[in-house]
Structure formats: C-alpha cells, structure tokens
Amino acid sequence: MQFTGIIRRLTPALAAAFFLAPIHAGPVDFGLSEFRAALASRNLKTRIVYDLSPEAPESFRVEPYKAGGAHITGGDMRGLMYGLLEAADQIRTTGRMKQVHGVPATLVRGARLFARDADFDDARWRAFFENLAHNRFDRFTLIFTEPPRDLARLRSITQSAADYGIDFVLALWEHEPDAALAKILSECRLIRIVQIRNTTHDLETYRHLVFKPLLAAGRRVTLDCEPELIKPAQDAGIAIHADPPSFPPAFDIDAPRDFEQHAVFYYVFGRTAYDPKAKPAHGEDPAEFATAAQAASLITSSDVQSNDWVASIAEAVHNAVNNIASAKRTPLEAVAELKKDAAKLDRSGFPDFQLISKMALDRAEKLRISYDTELAGRTVAAAKPQPRPKFDHTPVKSAPIDKPIDIALQINPPRSAVSVRLHYRAVNSAETQTIEKPAEASVAFTLPPSDADLIYYFEILNRDNGGWFEPDPFTTSPYFVIKIEPKPPTQ
C-alpha cells in the first residue's frame, strides 16, 4: 500500500505545525488508518494524494485518477478526515473509489451525554468518538450536574475528542458555580467551550467564579450561558459562544450511551444532517429511512428558539393573535409532522426507528403544551394548509461589484399568493434586508450594488397569513448565493 500526503495550500508556519504536531493522533491520522484498514480488508493496494483545499470547512472531495488511486481534499482537517472516511467506505463497499463532493448541510451536529451515564474507560471513549466521527458529528457536550473531580480522566476525554475531530463542550448544569472551573481550565487545556446552566443568576458569583477563570485561562474559551448573563459577560471581555446561523440549525441530540447498539440512530441524526441525500447503510427500508431522517430533522430544528425559517413558540403565538403573515414553520405545523412521522415509524422492525418515533411523539407533546401555555386561552383561527404553487427562478450566481442586481420570480398560479418578500444579506453579516411586492405571475426585484457576496431567498405569502419559501428550506439549501465580482484591474 502506498500513500502520499501533500499539504500544498498552507503557509510555511502552518505547514510546519501540521508535520510537527501530534504526539497524539489527529483526525487525519484516524482517516488514514481507516483507509488503510479498508484496503487491507480487500487485499488491495493503491496510491492516494491527500491535502487541504480552499473550500468550505468540513467539506471534502474524492477525485479518482484514471490510472488508479485518488486525490482526496478537505476544506480543513476535519473535512480531510471525512474525505478519507468516505474513500474507506467506498473501498469496503465496492472495492473502488468514485467521485464525491461533500458539503455540510447542518453546520453544527452535536451529541450530548450526562457524565453520570458515561462511565466509559479510555478505550470505550475512543470507540465512542470514532462512532461520532464516522457519522459526521462534529461536537460533543459532556454534562456534569456536580463539579468534575477526576481531572485526569476529563483531560483524557478531551484529548480523545480532539483526536477524532470532535469539538468538546464542558457543560456545568444545576450545581452552583464554584472554584472548580479555574482548576478545570488549568488542567484541561483542550477545553475551549464552557456551557453554564444552573439555578443562581447572582452576577457577583458569576464574575468571581466564571468570568474570572475564563479570562485567566490563557487561551480563548467561549461561554455558552443563559440570555440574561450575555451582556455582563461581554462587558467583562468574555467571548460568547454562538452557533453560526444556518438552516438546518445547529443541534445537540441526547445520545444513547450504549452507542454500539444504536448504529442506525447515530447514522440518521449525524450523517443525514451532514448530507440530507445520504442513503440507508444498515439494510433499512428506503421509505422508512426517509421518514426517520425527516423526523430527526424536525426533532432537532423544533428545539431552536427562532430563525429565518422556523418560528419560535412566542413568535408563532404573536403572529396568530395579531394576524401577522409569515411563511415560517410554526410549532403546530411541526407537531402535526412529528406525529405523522412517528406513526409511520412506530411499528418499524428497526428498534432505532421506534426510538426516533418515541422521541418525535415526546417532542410533539412538549411543543403542544408549550404553545397552549403561551397562547394562554386566547382563541385564534386555525391555519388552513394551502397547496404549494409552482415557483420558477433562475438563480443569479454572480454580479459586478458596481452594478444593481436584477432578480425575478415566476408564480403559477399567481392567485395562490398575495405578496412576495425578497430577503437578502451579505454573507459576512447577520443583518437581513427585505423588499416586499404584491404577487403577480412574474415579480421583479432590484438589489443595490454590493461589495460582498450575497445570499437571498423568497418568502411568498398567501391569503391565510401563511406561505412558502423558495427555495424550500426543508428539501434543499435554504438560499441562493451571489458571488460579487471585483472590478477588473485598470490598464
């Protein structure tokens, strides 16, 4: 077996760091070991070249050579690991490699366990993180309801997570802040995210026992805290942890501790979140698998507070009470879909599909209760589902830096809609702009010139204060991207 690793697109300093690091293994080393094992299982020999590319983080490409072997690239170390794991899967399945381009649909795919349930030895922790990496999870949260005392074990766990390309989150829940955090951060240098959920919101306690050790850590450690503490933390100079805005939204799923018995569960939540077009891999019925993937997406996305495509409970109630039109998916729509998917999976022959069915029903019940509590007995008109019209749009892929941008949407039949909103923003901004026009068979918009790449999408509203998005965020990428071309150099 022959392997060639070429890191061609790093600065000299970073290239040196890549080749010198690692007393411990890293994600690329894991990917290579899996690829070698796949070749050995089929008694094959081949040559690959692997390196980093300027593509998006966690993306990868497998490009086979005509003469045999392949070129495997990743947008970062984790993406390169995914590319090697994909190549290994292909070798195991078919004995050869085919062209594949992977880009994460969900940017943060997390699993979490309570420390009291995760009484693993070192070997089992490594097996657990290997399982997460194979299934394209990129974050793991370990929840302590009492301050962790075995810091040598915690340090080993964080190192194992890093070896498999998993971001580790230390979660301190329920117990009051104490002096443990300063010692934990000193002893466990790989901890970069701390999540605090507890009963006291005493600001002075936080300043002394949370803010102070974070600032003294000697590295950037971000804080995930309750909303009322965000501004005081920022004022103190603390970096606040925030997941990047995306749809599907970031998630942390409560994971079964006996992960060896739940291969299908981890595959559905992790792999289909990375790639919604992922196919069954354990002999599942394709229709059941598609339902399970949809239920998993609903379970995770219904847990968000609010985003551009999903309404929170408070927002949905406010809209319903005040007759405000929105195409965002409401909690009641999610409840209906969760129940429908749960019914389809309830009698599945796969225990993990039955588990997902139960989770879907539990989430539907919690959503319904929370919605009714927020509604507080007020009466609102029930939404009437409307069939989705046919939308035609030619995406604008590029535009000059100094020219307005024309965008058009066709609606068939136009009588299904009353107005159209075009939402857009620069890719490096969280501030979205909106233009609204009456619905017609063809609706035209003009965006002002931009010096940054743009994303945009349409929100089409109907007569019942509901509507649709184009593109449909529940079936494809939720927005279009316009690449802004710089001015050509003057002669």
HELIX and SHEET records of a PDB file:
HELIX    1   1 PRO A   12  LEU A   20  1                                   9    
HELIX    2   2 PRO A   27  SER A   41  1                                  15    
HELIX    3   3 MET A   77  THR A   94  1                                  18    
HELIX    4   4 ALA A  115  ASP A  117  5                                   3    
HELIX    5   5 ASP A  122  HIS A  134  1                                  13    
HELIX    6   6 LEU A  151  ASP A  163  1                                  13    
HELIX    7   7 ALA A  180  GLU A  187  1                                   8    
HELIX    8   8 LEU A  203  TYR A  206  1                                   4    
HELIX    9   9 ARG A  207  PHE A  211  3                                   5    
HELIX   10  10 LYS A  212  LEU A  215  1                                   4    
HELIX   11  11 PRO A  227  LEU A  229  5                                   3    
HELIX   12  12 ILE A  230  ASP A  235  1                                   6    
HELIX   13  13 PHE A  259  GLN A  261  5                                   3    
HELIX   14  14 ALA A  263  TYR A  266  1                                   4    
HELIX   15  15 TYR A  267  ARG A  271  3                                   5    
HELIX   16  16 THR A  272  TYR A  274  1                                   3    
HELIX   17  17 PRO A  286  SER A  301  1                                  16    
HELIX   18  18 ILE A  313  VAL A  321  1                                   9    
HELIX   19  19 PRO A  331  LEU A  345  1                                  15    
HELIX   20  20 PRO A  351  LEU A  375  1                                  25    
HELIX   21  21 PRO A  414  SER A  416  5                                   3    
SHEET    1   A 5 GLN A   2  GLY A   5  0                                        
SHEET    2   A 5 ARG A  47  LEU A  52  1                                        
SHEET    3   A 5 ALA A  70  GLY A  74  1                                        
SHEET    4   A 5 PHE A  60  PRO A  64 -1                                        
SHEET    5   A 5 VAL A 100  GLY A 102 -1                                        
SHEET    1   B 6 THR A 222  ASP A 224  0                                        
SHEET    2   B 6 ILE A 193  ASN A 198  1                                        
SHEET    3   B 6 ASP A 167  GLU A 174  1                                        
SHEET    4   B 6 ARG A 139  PHE A 144  1                                        
SHEET    5   B 6 ARG A 109  PHE A 114  1                                        
SHEET    6   B 6 PHE A 251  ASP A 254  1                                        
SHEET    1   C 3 LYS A 390  ASP A 392  0                                        
SHEET    2   C 3 ILE A 405  ASN A 412 -1                                        
SHEET    3   C 3 SER A 442  LEU A 447 -1                                        
SHEET    1   D 5 SER A 398  PRO A 400  0                                        
SHEET    2   D 5 PHE A 480  GLU A 485  1                                        
SHEET    3   D 5 LEU A 454  LEU A 461 -1                                        
SHEET    4   D 5 SER A 419  ALA A 426 -1                                        
SHEET    5   D 5 GLN A 433  PRO A 438 -1                                        
SHEET    1   E 4 SER A 398  PRO A 400  0                                        
SHEET    2   E 4 PHE A 480  GLU A 485  1                                        
SHEET    3   E 4 LEU A 454  LEU A 461 -1                                        
SHEET    4   E 4 GLY A 467  GLU A 470 -1                                        
END                                                                             
